[in-house]
Amino acid sequence: MGDNRGVVYLGRDKVEVQSIDDPKMETPDGRLITHAAILKVVSTNICGSDQHMVRGRTTAQQGLVLGHEITGEVIEVGADVEMVAKGDLVSVPFNVACGRCQCCREQNTGVCLTVNPARPGGAYGYVDMGGWIGGQARYVMIPYADFNLLRFPDKAQAMSKIRDLTMLSDILPTGFHGAVTAKVGVGSTVYVAGAGPVGLAAAASARILGAAVVMIGDFNADRLAHAAKVGFTPVDLSKHDRLGEMVEAVVGRPEVDSFIDCVGFEARGHAGGEQPAVVLNQAMALTRAAGSIGIPGLYVTEDPGAVEEGARTGNLSLRFGQGWAKSQSFHTGQTPTLRYNRQLMQAILHDRLPIAEVVNATVIPLEQAAEGYKSFDDGAAKKFVLDPHGLLAA
């Protein structure tokens, strides 16, 4: 190594690719570990969750190395690593998880109890998630490698599908989790809020789970056009604020079986301004009695840029009574990626889930990360994949 570079957060609306330290097999507080692996990063993606930090909507500190969507080649393993070896090509769940605590044993790896002293749950390159160094870089360290890493069975086959497989680290399992927790099944009518990459992944997941109709709502015309191109029913929220009427025009009734919120806390209302709870309230209004709502969209405990005083500490103006009265089910929180990534890998390898096409995967060099962030923040209908070593371009 000796030539590591990574995407560094420098303050609101500013990221820069800089030389950073080579990864070491140690915890964020400096304790040496032997259960880790060091990866040469093959692909790493820009995520909408990263954008929340870059917009200054979290308490992220300057100097944070970003990136939690990582696929890479193992180049070094610790003495206690037995299940992966040098040369393996692997997918890294965005959750940092120990595999040993109660939550991990229950497959709730998004809220591991040991990898973050501040709260349940850890992640790479993310605010309040334990201080683990991010993977929008040339090299990265992965703790608890035997538990966390998903090895691809055939390296050459995996490289031929790398634009799809790179989505296994986060957005595909996250979209799938949203669909599963919204109880999508054969014949379901589904509404997905948000036509960004996670929303498209949720829509693709709903389709593979057997949904009869998958609607996807957004204000962004380019993203809606892409959603229609890949087979979903677009709902243009800029037309008017009567969402039930727009849904009724598609399915014959102003309600759905399953609602998936892929927008989160920076939601906007029809008038154009931010309304942090608008999608959650729409979900309760639109979902039928005894229907289900999956909420993979991010909601934070602290939002210094919130337009509402309560929202600055995660307090939202919810009409919760209507959801209670309709006996609806809600599911929130980080996706436990390991619960789904092996099955989704098989769906990709056997040509059942062309997720790169669905999310419009667009490969750019690591050194162009700042341009990718800017384009994504401007609403590009693309999922930017960073190529630190030129392996995807080759």
C-alpha positions in Angstrom: 0.0 0.0 0.0 1.3 3.5 0.9 -0.8 5.1 -1.8 -4.2 5.2 -0.1 -6.6 7.9 -1.0 -10.1 8.5 0.2 -13.1 10.9 0.0 -13.0 13.3 3.0 -15.8 15.4 4.3 -14.6 19.0 4.7 -17.7 20.7 5.7 -21.1 21.6 4.3 -21.3 20.9 0.5 -17.6 20.1 0.3 -15.8 16.8 -0.2 -12.3 16.2 -1.5 -10.2 13.1 -2.4 -7.1 13.3 -0.3 -4.2 11.1 0.7 -5.2 9.2 3.9 -3.4 6.7 6.1 -3.2 3.1 5.1 -5.7 0.9 7.0 -4.6 -0.8 10.2 -6.0 -3.8 12.0 -7.2 -1.8 15.0 -10.4 -0.4 16.4 -11.3 3.3 16.2 -9.9 3.7 19.7 -6.6 2.1 18.8 -6.9 -1.5 20.1 -5.2 -4.1 18.0 -7.5 -6.8 16.5 -6.8 -10.1 14.8 -10.3 -10.8 13.4 -10.0 -8.2 10.6 -9.2 -8.2 6.9 -7.8 -5.4 4.7 -9.3 -5.0 1.3 -8.2 -3.4 -1.9 -11.5 -1.6 -2.8 -12.8 -2.7 -6.2 -16.0 -0.6 -6.1 -17.6 1.8 -3.6 -20.7 3.7 -4.1 -22.0 7.2 -3.3 -25.2 6.8 -1.2 -28.0 9.2 -0.5 -27.2 8.7 3.2 -23.8 10.2 2.6 -25.5 13.3 1.0 -27.3 14.0 4.3 -23.9 14.5 5.9 -22.4 16.5 3.1 -25.4 18.8 3.1 -24.7 19.6 6.7 -27.8 17.9 8.0 -26.0 15.8 10.6 -23.4 16.4 13.3 -20.7 14.8 11.2 -17.2 16.2 11.9 -14.9 17.6 9.3 -12.2 15.1 8.3 -14.5 12.1 8.2 -13.5 9.6 5.5 -16.8 8.7 3.9 -18.2 5.5 2.3 -20.2 2.5 3.6 -20.9 0.7 0.3 -17.8 -1.4 -0.3 -16.8 -4.3 -2.5 -13.2 -5.4 -2.5 -10.4 -8.0 -2.8 -8.9 -9.4 0.4 -5.2 -8.6 0.5 -4.4 -9.3 4.2 -6.1 -11.2 7.0 -5.6 -11.3 10.7 -4.5 -14.4 12.6 -8.0 -15.3 13.7 -9.7 -15.1 10.2 -10.5 -18.5 8.9 -13.4 -18.2 6.4 -11.9 -15.8 3.9 -8.5 -15.7 2.3 -6.2 -13.4 0.4 -7.4 -13.0 -3.2 -11.1 -13.5 -2.3 -13.6 -11.0 -3.8 -16.1 -10.0 -1.2 -19.1 -7.8 -0.5 -19.1 -5.8 2.7 -22.4 -5.1 4.5 -22.6 -1.4 5.5 -23.3 -2.5 9.0 -20.3 -3.1 11.2 -21.4 -6.1 13.3 -19.6 -8.4 15.8 -21.6 -11.6 15.2 -21.6 -12.4 18.9 -24.0 -10.1 20.7 -27.7 -10.8 21.2 -28.8 -8.6 18.3 -26.3 -10.1 15.9 -27.4 -13.6 16.9 -30.9 -12.7 16.1 -29.8 -11.4 12.7 -30.4 -7.8 13.8 -27.0 -6.7 12.6 -28.0 -3.1 12.1 -28.1 -2.6 15.8 -25.0 -4.6 16.9 -24.4 -3.9 20.6 -20.6 -4.0 20.7 -19.2 -2.0 17.8 -20.3 1.4 18.8 -19.9 2.7 22.4 -22.4 5.5 21.9 -25.5 3.6 20.7 -26.5 0.3 19.1 -25.3 0.0 15.5 -22.2 0.7 13.6 -21.3 1.6 10.0 -18.3 2.6 8.0 -17.6 6.3 7.4 -20.8 7.6 9.0 -21.6 10.0 11.8 -22.4 8.5 15.2 -21.7 5.0 13.9 -18.7 4.1 16.0 -15.8 5.9 14.2 -15.0 3.2 11.7 -13.1 4.6 8.7 -15.1 4.8 5.5 -14.5 2.8 2.3 -14.7 5.5 -0.4 -11.0 4.8 -0.7 -8.4 2.6 -2.3 -8.0 0.4 0.8 -10.1 -0.3 3.9 -10.1 -2.4 7.0 -13.0 -4.7 7.9 -13.4 -6.0 11.4 -15.0 -9.4 12.3 -14.2 -10.4 8.8 -15.4 -14.0 9.0 -18.8 -12.8 10.1 -19.2 -9.7 7.9 -17.7 -10.6 4.5 -19.8 -12.3 1.8 -17.4 -14.1 -0.5 -18.4 -14.4 -4.2 -18.1 -18.0 -5.3 -16.5 -17.3 -8.7 -14.3 -14.3 -8.9 -14.3 -14.0 -12.7 -18.1 -14.4 -12.8 -18.5 -11.8 -10.1 -16.3 -9.3 -11.9 -18.5 -9.7 -15.0 -21.5 -8.6 -12.9 -19.7 -6.2 -10.6 -21.9 -3.2 -11.4 -24.8 -5.3 -10.0 -23.0 -6.9 -7.1 -21.7 -3.6 -5.8 -25.3 -2.9 -4.8 -25.3 -5.7 -2.3 -23.4 -3.6 0.3 -26.4 -1.4 1.0 -29.1 -0.2 -1.4 -30.3 -3.5 -2.7 -30.7 -5.2 0.8 -32.1 -1.9 2.1 -34.7 -1.7 -0.6 -35.5 -5.4 -0.2 -35.8 -4.9 3.6 -38.3 -2.1 3.0 -40.4 -4.4 0.7 -40.2 -7.3 3.1 -41.2 -5.3 6.1 -44.0 -3.7 4.1 -45.1 -7.3 3.6 -45.1 -7.2 -0.2 -46.2 -10.5 -1.7 -47.9 -12.0 -4.7 -50.5 -9.6 -6.0 -49.7 -6.7 -3.7 -50.3 -3.1 -4.7 -47.3 -1.1 -3.7 -46.4 2.6 -3.4 -42.7 3.5 -3.1 -42.0 7.1 -1.9 -38.8 8.4 -3.6 -37.4 7.5 -7.0 -33.7 7.7 -6.0 -31.5 4.5 -6.0 -33.0 3.1 -2.8 -36.5 3.7 -4.0 -35.7 2.0 -7.3 -34.1 -0.9 -5.4 -37.2 -1.2 -3.3 -39.4 -1.2 -6.4 -37.2 -3.9 -8.0 -37.5 -5.9 -4.7 -41.3 -5.6 -4.7 -41.4 -6.8 -8.2 -39.3 -9.9 -7.5 -41.5 -10.6 -4.4 -44.5 -10.8 -6.7 -46.2 -7.4 -6.5 -49.0 -6.8 -9.0 -48.4 -3.0 -9.3 -45.4 -1.0 -8.2 -45.9 2.8 -8.2 -43.1 5.1 -7.4 -43.6 8.8 -6.5 -41.2 11.7 -6.8 -41.0 15.4 -7.9 -37.9 14.7 -10.1 -38.9 14.4 -13.7 -35.7 12.7 -14.8 -35.9 10.1 -12.0 -39.6 9.4 -12.8 -38.8 8.9 -16.5 -36.1 6.4 -15.6 -38.5 4.6 -13.2 -40.9 4.3 -16.1 -38.2 3.1 -18.4 -37.3 0.2 -16.1 -40.9 -0.9 -15.7 -42.5 0.9 -12.8 -45.5 3.2 -12.7 -44.4 6.8 -12.1 -46.5 9.1 -9.9 -45.6 12.7 -10.5 -46.0 14.5 -7.2 -45.6 17.9 -8.8 -49.1 17.7 -10.4 -51.1 18.1 -7.2 -51.1 17.1 -3.5 -54.0 14.5 -3.7 -51.9 11.4 -3.6 -54.8 9.1 -3.1 -56.5 10.3 -6.3 -53.3 9.6 -8.3 -53.1 6.1 -6.8 -56.8 5.5 -7.5 -56.2 6.4 -11.1 -53.7 3.5 -11.3 -55.3 0.7 -9.1 -59.0 1.8 -8.9 -58.9 2.7 -5.2 -57.1 5.4 -3.2 -55.1 3.0 -1.1 -52.4 0.3 -1.3 -51.5 -2.9 0.5 -47.8 -1.8 1.1 -46.1 1.5 1.4 -42.3 1.9 1.4 -40.7 5.2 2.6 -37.4 5.7 0.8 -37.2 9.4 1.3 -36.6 10.0 5.0 -36.2 13.1 7.1 -35.4 15.6 4.3 -38.9 15.1 2.7 -40.5 17.9 0.8 -44.2 18.7 0.5 -46.1 19.7 -2.6 -45.6 23.4 -1.9 -41.8 22.9 -2.2 -40.7 23.4 1.3 -39.4 20.7 3.7 -41.9 18.8 5.8 -40.0 16.1 7.7 -43.0 14.0 8.5 -45.0 14.4 5.3 -44.1 11.0 3.8 -44.9 9.2 7.1 -48.2 10.9 7.3 -48.9 10.0 3.6 -48.0 6.4 4.4 -50.6 6.2 7.1 -53.3 7.9 5.0 -52.6 5.8 1.8 -52.0 2.3 3.3 -55.1 0.3 3.7 -56.4 -0.9 7.1 -54.2 -3.7 8.4 -51.6 -2.8 5.7 -47.9 -2.5 6.3 -45.4 0.3 6.0 -41.7 -0.3 5.6 -39.4 2.7 6.4 -35.8 2.2 5.2 -35.6 6.0 4.6 -33.2 7.6 7.1 -34.5 9.5 10.1 -31.9 11.0 12.5 -31.8 11.9 16.1 -30.2 15.3 15.4 -30.7 17.5 12.4 -29.1 20.9 12.8 -30.6 22.1 9.5 -34.2 21.2 10.2 -36.9 23.7 9.4 -39.0 22.7 12.4 -37.7 23.1 16.0 -38.8 19.7 17.1 -37.2 18.0 14.0 -33.8 19.2 15.1 -33.9 16.5 17.8 -35.8 13.9 15.7 -39.3 14.9 17.0 -41.7 14.9 14.1 -45.3 16.0 13.7 -47.0 12.7 13.1 -50.7 12.0 12.9 -50.0 8.7 14.5 -53.6 8.2 15.6 -54.7 7.4 12.0 -52.1 4.6 11.7 -53.1 3.2 15.1 -56.8 3.4 14.2 -56.2 1.5 10.9 -54.1 -1.3 12.7 -51.2 -0.7 10.4 -47.7 -2.2 10.9 -44.6 0.0 10.9 -41.0 -1.1 10.6 -38.0 1.3 10.9 -34.3 1.2 11.3 -31.1 0.3 9.6 -31.2 -2.8 7.3 -29.6 -5.9 8.7 -27.8 -6.5 5.4 -26.5 -10.0 6.3 -30.1 -11.2 6.5 -30.5 -10.8 2.8 -27.3 -10.4 0.9 -26.5 -14.0 0.1 -30.0 -14.6 -1.4 -29.8 -11.4 -3.4 -26.3 -12.3 -4.6 -27.8 -15.6 -6.0 -30.6 -13.6 -7.7 -28.0 -11.4 -9.4 -25.7 -14.2 -10.4 -28.6 -16.1 -12.0 -29.9 -13.1 -13.9 -33.1 -12.6 -11.8 -32.3 -9.1 -10.6 -30.6 -6.6 -13.0 -30.2 -4.0 -10.3 -27.5 -2.0 -12.1 -29.9 -1.3 -14.9 -32.7 -0.5 -12.5 -30.7 2.1 -10.6 -28.7 3.3 -13.6 -25.3 2.4 -12.2 -22.7 4.9 -13.5 -19.0 4.2 -13.0 -16.6 7.1 -12.4 -13.0 7.3 -11.1 -12.5 7.8 -7.4 -10.8 11.1 -8.1 -14.0 12.4 -9.6 -16.0 11.7 -6.4 -16.7 15.4 -5.7 -18.3 15.8 -9.1 -20.3 12.7 -8.5 -21.6 14.0 -5.2 -22.6 17.3 -6.9 -24.4 15.6 -9.7 -26.2 13.2 -7.4 -27.2 16.1 -5.1 -28.6 17.9 -8.2 -31.0 15.0 -8.7 -29.3 13.0 -11.4 -31.1 9.8 -12.2 -28.0 7.8 -11.6 -26.3 5.7 -8.9 -22.6 6.7 -8.9 -20.1 3.9 -8.5 -16.5 4.9 -7.7 -13.7 2.9 -9.3 -10.6 3.4 -7.1 -8.2 1.2 -9.1 -9.7 1.4 -12.6 -10.8 -2.2 -12.4 -14.3 -1.6 -13.5 -13.3 0.6 -16.4 -10.9 -2.1 -17.5 
